């Protein structure tokens, strides 16, 4: 939660998500700020490679 961070009313923002992605929403006025998508493909590839090594052993 980001306290007093709303650019419209100075209210509190909380992070939430729906089918379209993550966003900050003000608890007082309802203002919404979209958050950038986070991609974690590199770490997923490492975990997948480690899992394959463990199965092969």
C-alpha positions, -999 to +999 in steps of 0.1 A: +000+000+000+013+034-009+001+060+017-010+094+004+003+087-031-028+093-053-020+121-078-057+131-079-068+133-043-037+125-022-054+093-009-039+058-003-031+035-033-032-003-031-020-028-057-045-051-073-049-070-106-075-083-130-074-102-163-058-072-180-028-068-155-018-051-123-027-016-113-027+008-083-062+019-072-069+048-048-090+037-019-106+071-015-115+083-050-111+052-072-083+066-094-065+039-113-028+038-125-017+009-147+015-009-136+041-021-162+041-058-169+069-077-152+086-105-171+106-132-153+115-155-183+152-158-173+145-172-139+118-195-152+143-209-177+168-215-150+143-233-128+131-254-157+167-264-166+174-274-130+143-295-128+153-313-161+188-320-146+172-335-115+149-358-135+177-370-157+199-379-127 
